[in-house]
Amino acid sequence: MHEQIAYLRRAENNRKDRKEISRKQSNVTANPFLFTKNLRGDKRLGRLDCPRQENRGYLRNVHFDENREHDLGDPNTLMSSDHQRMSTTMPSRSCRKSETSSET
């Protein structure tokens, strides 16, 4: 008896879900712009909770480079030869595969 009730409950839920899905699909095809507008919800106000000066100061501290106006010089001297050598020597793919296969 319990199994039959559980079976009928699942069947009802599946029927409801299919009906809901078909209703949403018809809403999307009928008016896709309205559907996306409803998904996003109400428009948000563009108000800052903190003072504008505090916001500008934070952005200046995070993104400002003190040496921005200084010339970097010759691009070839920016990277040392050791750094170039290390960046060009990458392990082979077979090496990576053997490492990952040995871990599993």
C-alpha positions in Angstrom: 0.0 0.0 0.0 2.8 2.5 0.9 4.7 1.7 -2.3 1.6 2.4 -4.4 1.0 5.8 -2.6 4.7 6.7 -3.1 4.4 5.7 -6.8 1.3 7.9 -7.3 2.9 10.8 -5.4 6.0 10.7 -7.7 3.7 10.5 -10.8 1.8 13.5 -9.6 4.9 15.5 -9.0 6.3 14.5 -12.4 3.1 15.6 -14.0 3.2 19.0 -12.2 6.8 19.5 -13.1 6.1 18.8 -16.8 3.2 21.3 -16.8 5.4 23.9 -15.1 8.2 23.4 -17.6 5.8 23.7 -20.6 4.3 26.8 -19.1 7.7 28.4 -18.7 8.7 27.4 -22.2 5.6 29.0 -23.7 6.4 32.2 -21.7 9.9 32.3 -23.1 8.8 31.8 -26.7 5.9 34.2 -26.4 7.9 37.2 -25.0 11.6 36.4 -24.3 12.4 40.0 -23.2 9.6 40.1 -20.6 10.7 36.7 -19.3 14.3 37.8 -18.8 13.1 41.0 -17.2 11.0 38.9 -14.7 14.0 36.7 -14.0 16.2 39.6 -13.1 13.6 41.1 -10.8 13.1 44.8 -10.0 15.5 47.4 -11.2 18.2 48.3 -8.7 19.0 51.8 -7.7 22.6 52.8 -8.4 23.3 54.2 -5.0 26.6 53.8 -3.1 26.4 52.9 0.5 29.8 54.5 1.2 30.8 58.1 0.5 32.1 58.9 -3.0 35.5 60.1 -1.6 36.0 56.9 0.3 35.3 54.9 -2.9 37.7 56.9 -5.0 40.4 56.7 -2.4 40.0 52.9 -2.2 40.2 52.6 -6.0 43.2 54.9 -6.2 45.1 52.9 -3.5 44.3 49.6 -5.2 44.9 50.5 -8.9 47.3 53.4 -8.9 51.0 52.8 -9.7 53.5 55.2 -8.3 56.0 54.5 -11.0 53.6 55.0 -13.8 55.3 58.0 -15.3 58.8 56.5 -15.1 60.4 55.0 -18.2 61.0 51.3 -17.9 64.1 51.4 -20.2 65.2 48.7 -22.6 62.6 45.8 -22.7 65.4 43.3 -23.1 66.8 44.1 -19.7 63.5 43.8 -17.9 63.8 40.0 -17.7 66.9 38.4 -16.5 68.4 35.5 -18.5 67.6 33.1 -15.6 63.9 34.0 -15.7 63.8 33.5 -19.5 65.4 30.1 -19.2 63.0 29.0 -16.5 59.9 30.1 -18.5 60.9 28.3 -21.7 61.6 24.9 -20.1 58.2 23.4 -19.6 57.7 19.7 -18.6 56.6 17.5 -21.4 53.0 16.2 -21.6 54.1 12.6 -21.0 55.7 13.7 -17.8 52.5 15.3 -16.6 50.4 12.2 -17.5 52.7 9.9 -15.6 52.5 12.1 -12.6 48.7 12.2 -12.6 48.4 8.5 -13.4 50.7 7.6 -10.5 48.5 9.6 -8.0 45.3 7.8 -8.9 
